[in-house]
Amino acid sequence: MSKILQTLKLALLNVGYAKLDPLWDYDDVISPFIRLYYITTGSAMVYHSNRAIELKPGHIYLIPSYTFGRYKCDDYHEQYYISCLEEIKNGYSIFNFSNFIYESKANPMDLYYFKRILELNPNRNLENNNPKVYDNRPTLMDFEKEERRIKSIGILGNPCHFRDIAFKVYKEYQHHISKK
């Protein structure tokens, strides 16, 4: 399995900080990308993988790709979010190889990594939090086109920033996201 995991490629789609209210209420969401949330204040609910998960401050949440779900905020919450496409050799998903923990208590380094990825990618925030707006093929193709354009003119400097940080996070905190 470790050889397959070494082929893991992550393509950053979005990173940002959101202040959300009861308008964050979406049914029937299924996305081709991974979501990570770090909740800073308030609470909300996410339903996926036959579970109801309360989003609480100081915790990190993983929402796997191609997972049918529901998102609901009754009052107010704030979150850092990261969404990325994942690819493994032969078209597999990382979620085919292990059971994952979807909620983990965060530590100060976790918050640092979310902030750092946002700092390195300041223009990757979602303009609209409605999955029907951003969770579609044309939007994903626009991201791929923009990523190629940014790399070709050298705006990113080192195009591996996200992958490098994500790999370090994965190696350092894999006990947080994967059952042994």
Steps between C-alpha positions, in 0.01 A plus 500: 500500500782746576619485137154591379475783754832637373324569170244725675456833326293781647377791291385794707163637394394733779632632827345772709333617815121512510248657736184297451140530618170313444536553124768226519235231460554257212352158427613239251863613471745265334834641394797365304741653752609470861395763752686587820348735756656661805222653712594812696167605652134401509356166392338330205419149380632285217334173407700245300606136508183414694604733783388831646808700593480816708761753391660644815767765559855371527434192287594391148255320275558289191231457236614242244457543127192348336317477833131581505431757771309786656628826652300702753561800725214597730662814640858600419846355460839590356739265330820470306439272205715320247372305203722302271487234235686182581652259257681173551661277238247301295215736587442372853398719790688515828165413658515155333796397717416589856227590744518864599415697808280791396545714812812577698581743780742753355825624645672836442705366207182396319375858508842621386485273192152617403610863533823435311326333206259795487792746515671323208177494297312823579285498184356150535202584722146412402300793369176319579455227764222326308624162370267528200706802393856370554458123492472437127714401204541847339623645831747215549628541144545874563718416800716268291538765231586769758752270670678443167497875428640586845776241468589613147553862603672412826260666746524210742878500500510141616186323374539226761419712807169331576622150424810550718301633793227238457764224496658635819160523664416148387826353629496691829131456578402180321395350831230769509339399171561130459409201717792267553 
